Amino acid sequence: MMTTENISRRDYFAGQALAALLSDPELTMAPDQIAEHVFDVADAMVAELVKREAVQ
C-alpha cells in the first residue's frame, strides 16, 4: 500500500492536478490525455521548486 510517506513530489503534484481536473463536470479529455496533462503539470511544479531551492 502506498502512503504519503513514500510518494514522490511529482506523484503528489500529479495527484493534486488529477483531483482538480476530475472535479470539473465539463471535462472532455480522454484518460490518456488527462494522464499526460497531470504529469506535465507535476513536472512543471517540480522544476519550479528546484529552481527556487537553488536560489535560496
C-alpha positions in Angstrom: 0.0 0.0 0.0 1.3 3.4 -0.9 1.3 6.1 1.7 2.1 9.8 1.6 5.4 8.9 3.4 6.8 7.2 0.3 5.2 9.3 -2.6 7.4 11.5 -4.7 6.7 15.2 -5.1 6.0 14.5 -8.8 3.3 11.9 -8.0 1.8 14.1 -5.3 1.5 17.1 -7.6 0.1 14.8 -10.4 -2.5 13.5 -7.9 -3.5 17.0 -6.9 -3.8 18.1 -10.6 -5.8 15.0 -11.3 -8.2 15.7 -8.5 -8.7 19.3 -9.7 -9.3 18.1 -13.3 -11.8 15.4 -12.3 -13.8 17.9 -10.2 -14.7 19.7 -13.5 -18.1 18.3 -14.6 -17.4 19.6 -18.1 -14.1 17.7 -18.5 -14.0 16.2 -22.0 -10.4 15.0 -22.1 -9.7 11.3 -22.7 -8.0 9.4 -19.9 -4.6 9.2 -21.8 -4.8 13.0 -22.3 -5.6 13.5 -18.6 -2.6 11.4 -17.6 -0.3 13.2 -19.9 -1.5 16.6 -18.7 -1.3 16.0 -15.0 2.3 14.8 -15.3 3.1 17.8 -17.4 1.8 20.0 -14.6 3.6 18.0 -12.0 6.9 18.2 -13.9 6.5 22.0 -14.2 5.8 22.2 -10.5 8.9 20.1 -9.6 11.1 22.2 -12.0 9.9 25.4 -10.4 10.6 24.1 -6.9 14.1 23.0 -7.9 14.7 26.4 -9.4 13.5 28.2 -6.3 15.5 25.9 -4.0 18.7 26.6 -5.9 18.2 30.4 -5.3 17.9 30.0 -1.5 
